[in-house]
Amino acid sequence: MSTPPTGSVSSSALAEADEIAVQVRRFVEQEAAPRHADGFDEHGVRPEVRRELQDRARAAGVFAPTAPIEFGGLGLGIVDQVPVLEAAGRSLLGPQALNCAAPDEGNIHMLDVIATPEQRQRYLAPLAEGTARSCFSMTEPAPGAGSDPSMLRTTATRVSGGWRIEGHKWFTTGAEGADFAICMARTGGEGRTTEATMFLVDLPNPNVEIRRAVRTTDFSGVGGHCEVYYHGVEVSDDAVLGRPGEGFRYAQVRLAPARLTHCMRWMGAAQAAHERAIAHVAEREAFGARLGELGMVQAMLADNEIDLQASRALVRSTAEILGAGGKARQESAIAKVFVSEAVGRVVDRVVQMHGGMGVSEDTDLGWLLSSIRPFRIYDGPSETHRWAIARRLIHQATANGRA
């Protein structure tokens, strides 16, 4: 195992998540947040700004908190990630600077669990070290797989020495400029009997067409949400991630933790916005009093605090289950629904308390509101998770003979 980079926290301090979170918050507020004005283009975070901030994060010893220590990360477990990723999320540039943003953060975790030794060196090492970017290519336009992965239409068929991939994807986040994709393709069956396999596809590839970055309301990522065509892409057997036909099972390794780390980062953004609102209403005067003395404003502040505290408790309890080796499918779905809606409510109230300034370009609050809204859709829309939550409850009652 390699030693941590110069300036990083010592191994004995890795368990001190709160201490690391303080360092991360200091870095984000001093280095990342001030770059908001020049940190974005029409597709999201500017790659050159990302690289510059990552160099500073390495020097500060807060780089790659979720990545394995052997590849220069801090190696934090899922429980210790809670305060650290929340601190990173206090700026939209924070997770990018620390190399703990989607989709790379989720792919780092999945590769760490599943990849062969050769795949770890070829793909995980540069991804964890921040010298490469990745994308996860599963979502398809209708009638393909969206919220229902069994509708997967991209196929991978056997050819001499490997596989041939044909298909049409979209919302492949980060595809523009990525060094490789993890592509989910159907390798057997149809509908509910579909067997899928994950493939590591090097980019750029002459047979991978990144047609466009789909314009969306959020700008917190790098490389856009892209429409991608796989035109007979041939890969070797070494490109299979995990075992053929077990892609959906392996995807669960990524999905539950990734939902939770999304929640952590957006809690940080909402918490920072909430603190700004408190400071604003404590000073701003209207109608003969400070805004903070008005009952309606006080109610909004209280509701924000309730939403944030409840979100934090749900995320931590779910992280503890995952950290103990549990699957936490029900718990992560509950956390995803509640937190995605709660942080949206928090930021919406903050914008309201700032009045016209909240929707102007004089602050980044309107930007934050438009970026946080899609979280209710990404990683499974709230409606799909609610359906799955209820279905598990009914199945459990039936299995226990109560229905």
Buried (B, 14 or more C-beta within 10 A) or exposed (E): EEEBBEEBBEEEEBEEBEBBBBBBBEBBBEBBBEBBEEBBBEBBBBBEBBEBBBEBBBBBBBBBBBBBBBBBBBBBBBBBBBBBBBBBBBBBBBBBBBBBBBBBBBBBBBBBEBBBEEBBEBBBBBBBBBEBBBBBBBBBBEEBBBBEBBBBBBBBEEEEEBBBBBBBBBBBBBBBBBBBBBBBBBBBEEEEEBBBBBBBBBBEBEBBBBEEBBEBEBBBBBBBBBBBBBEEBBBEEEBBBBEBBBBBEBBEBBBBBBBBBBBBBBBBBBBBBBEBBBEBBEEBEEEEEBBBEBEEBEEBBEBBBEBBEEBBEBBBEBBBBBBEEEEBBBBBBBBBBBBBBBBBBBBBBBBBBBEEBBBEEEBBBBBBBBBBBBBBBBBBBBEBBEBBBEEEEEEEEEEEEEE
